[in-house]
Amino acid sequence: MNTHAQTSRSALDLSVVAPAHNEEENIDELVKQVGDALTPLEIAFEFIIVDDGSTDTTKSKILAHRPNRPWVRCVSMTNTPKGSGNGQSAAFHAGFRAAQGKLIAVLDADLQNDPADIPAMLKLMEDTGADFVQGDRSAARAQGDAKIRQIGSWVGRKFRLWVLGDTIRDTGCSLRVMKREIALRLPLEFKGMHRFIPATARHLGYTVIEMPVSHRHRHAGTPKYGMGITKRAIPGLVDLFAVRYMRNRRRAVTSVEATHQAVAEPAQSQSQEEAITQ
């Protein structure tokens, strides 16, 4: 049992968030791999799995780990459509607001992301002083993906560069680590916004760097959030222009409270002080 993970939530170093819809076959291995990756670091962490409208035993599988792994938490989405979930963006939104860590790591629940990459991402973030580390699976996927998928990814990158100036190579990779303040500023209540998380972070003024990570084929279950390339291309293009529109209309919302404190008089110059003395 990890004593570091049992400290008060206000002292948590890291929250790992994973959205899950009907992933009962992957939950046990997912929890094990996250524990194996983070326990040796001796940091205070939690693992939040967001049950996004699952109709199988996903929720009970998650809760079964609570007695022996108190760092596992289950956040259940409400008001989901019958038989489906609200989607990754909404699930991330809920998970980020439940998270208590200073940093938030994100990964998919289907085991295609490897939790063993997270320690290296944390180290890179510390060494570089970056605010956000984005995983890049492109090298790992170059050998296994079908040619049509590789072409689709290339076209998608070019459109993001053209419309948003987004140079992130693999924005579709869910594996990432960011400061909690970034996660809370992302407009994830809008469908599809999870595809623009790193681009939005950069536009908000944060430093985003990329790191090569591994990619694994799904070994159990079926894709729940993904769609075919043709079904994804048109909505993705519409979302690009929507994000550009919203980005151009974003305004600073920082403020300070004004008080009745007297305004200090400006300091006198040396010559003025000398004249008064004389």
VENCORTA-V947528 format. One record per residue. RES is the residue in one letter. SS is DSSP state (H for helix, E for strand, - for the rest). D_LAST is the distance of its C-alpha to the last C-alpha in Angstrom with 2 decimals. Layout:
res: <RES | RES>
ss: <SS | SS>
d_last: <D_LAST | D_LAST>
//
This chain:
res: <M | N | T | H | A | Q | T | S | R | S | A | L | D | L | S | V | V | A | P | A | H | N | E | E | E | N | I | D | E | L | V | K | Q | V | G | D | A | L | T | P | L | E | I | A | F | E | F | I | I | V | D | D | G | S | T | D | T | T | K | S | K | I | L | A | H | R | P | N | R | P | W | V | R | C | V | S | M | T | N | T | P | K | G | S | G | N | G | Q | S | A | A | F | H | A | G | F | R | A | A | Q | G | K | L | I | A | V | L | D | A | D | L | Q | N | D | P | A | D | I | P | A | M | L | K | L | M | E | D | T | G | A | D | F | V | Q | G | D | R | S | A | A | R | A | Q | G | D | A | K | I | R | Q | I | G | S | W | V | G | R | K | F | R | L | W | V | L | G | D | T | I | R | D | T | G | C | S | L | R | V | M | K | R | E | I | A | L | R | L | P | L | E | F | K | G | M | H | R | F | I | P | A | T | A | R | H | L | G | Y | T | V | I | E | M | P | V | S | H | R | H | R | H | A | G | T | P | K | Y | G | M | G | I | T | K | R | A | I | P | G | L | V | D | L | F | A | V | R | Y | M | R | N | R | R | R | A | V | T | S | V | E | A | T | H | Q | A | V | A | E | P | A | Q | S | Q | S | Q | E | E | A | I | T | Q>
ss: <- | - | - | H | H | H | - | - | H | H | H | - | - | E | E | E | E | E | E | E | - | - | - | - | - | - | H | H | H | H | H | H | H | H | H | H | H | H | H | H | H | - | - | - | E | E | E | E | E | E | E | - | - | - | - | - | - | H | H | H | H | H | H | - | - | - | - | - | - | - | - | E | E | E | E | E | - | - | - | - | - | - | - | - | - | - | - | H | H | H | H | H | H | H | H | H | H | H | - | - | - | - | E | E | E | E | - | - | - | - | - | - | - | - | H | H | H | H | H | H | H | H | H | H | H | H | H | H | - | - | - | E | E | E | E | E | - | H | H | H | H | - | - | - | - | - | H | H | H | H | H | H | H | H | H | H | H | H | H | H | H | H | H | H | - | - | - | - | - | - | - | - | - | - | - | E | E | E | E | H | H | H | H | H | H | - | - | - | - | - | - | - | H | H | H | H | H | H | H | H | H | H | H | - | - | - | - | E | E | E | E | E | - | - | - | - | - | - | - | - | - | - | - | - | - | - | - | - | H | H | H | H | H | H | H | H | H | H | H | H | H | H | H | H | H | H | H | H | - | - | - | - | - | - | - | - | - | - | - | - | - | - | - | - | - | - | - | - | - | H | H | H | H | H | H | H | H | ->
d_last: <76.53 | 72.92 | 70.65 | 67.55 | 68.69 | 69.11 | 65.47 | 63.75 | 63.42 | 59.66 | 59.60 | 61.93 | 61.01 | 63.55 | 65.79 | 68.73 | 70.13 | 73.56 | 75.31 | 79.06 | 81.91 | 85.36 | 84.47 | 86.64 | 88.07 | 84.68 | 82.72 | 83.97 | 83.30 | 79.94 | 78.74 | 80.08 | 78.36 | 74.97 | 75.29 | 76.43 | 73.49 | 70.69 | 71.85 | 71.31 | 67.64 | 67.02 | 64.74 | 64.92 | 66.76 | 68.96 | 71.56 | 71.88 | 75.05 | 75.05 | 78.59 | 78.73 | 81.85 | 84.23 | 87.87 | 88.94 | 87.99 | 84.51 | 82.78 | 85.17 | 84.86 | 81.08 | 81.31 | 83.91 | 81.23 | 78.95 | 80.63 | 80.22 | 77.18 | 74.72 | 72.28 | 74.63 | 73.88 | 75.83 | 74.24 | 76.88 | 76.31 | 77.54 | 78.86 | 80.33 | 83.20 | 86.61 | 87.63 | 84.42 | 80.71 | 77.58 | 76.76 | 74.36 | 71.24 | 71.83 | 72.77 | 69.58 | 67.59 | 69.23 | 68.95 | 65.25 | 64.47 | 66.54 | 64.93 | 62.48 | 61.57 | 58.20 | 60.25 | 63.36 | 66.24 | 68.96 | 72.55 | 75.89 | 78.50 | 81.35 | 80.56 | 79.98 | 76.40 | 76.25 | 73.96 | 73.90 | 71.45 | 68.78 | 67.50 | 66.88 | 65.06 | 62.81 | 62.07 | 61.34 | 58.96 | 57.11 | 57.08 | 55.83 | 53.51 | 55.50 | 55.72 | 59.40 | 62.37 | 65.32 | 68.78 | 70.68 | 74.49 | 75.31 | 76.41 | 78.48 | 80.11 | 80.93 | 84.10 | 85.39 | 84.57 | 87.06 | 86.31 | 85.97 | 83.30 | 81.35 | 81.53 | 80.41 | 77.38 | 76.48 | 76.79 | 74.69 | 71.88 | 71.95 | 71.76 | 68.83 | 67.02 | 67.79 | 66.97 | 64.15 | 62.96 | 64.15 | 64.71 | 65.91 | 69.25 | 71.00 | 69.44 | 72.74 | 72.33 | 71.54 | 70.42 | 66.62 | 63.72 | 60.54 | 57.63 | 58.60 | 55.91 | 57.61 | 61.00 | 59.77 | 58.34 | 61.58 | 63.55 | 66.80 | 68.30 | 69.52 | 72.76 | 72.50 | 68.75 | 69.38 | 70.23 | 66.66 | 64.73 | 63.11 | 62.39 | 60.76 | 58.65 | 57.35 | 56.61 | 54.62 | 52.39 | 53.95 | 54.99 | 58.80 | 60.72 | 64.47 | 66.73 | 70.47 | 72.54 | 76.26 | 78.60 | 81.82 | 84.71 | 85.40 | 88.09 | 88.92 | 88.84 | 88.20 | 85.04 | 83.73 | 80.62 | 81.48 | 83.40 | 85.29 | 83.47 | 84.91 | 84.01 | 80.50 | 79.66 | 79.57 | 77.68 | 75.26 | 74.61 | 74.04 | 71.62 | 69.69 | 68.99 | 68.26 | 65.62 | 64.11 | 64.02 | 62.36 | 59.90 | 58.75 | 58.22 | 56.28 | 52.81 | 49.97 | 50.27 | 47.25 | 44.98 | 42.45 | 42.35 | 39.58 | 38.02 | 35.85 | 33.01 | 29.64 | 28.06 | 24.87 | 21.75 | 20.90 | 18.30 | 14.95 | 14.52 | 12.33 | 10.59 | 9.99 | 8.72 | 6.19 | 5.16 | 5.46 | 3.78 | 0.00>
//
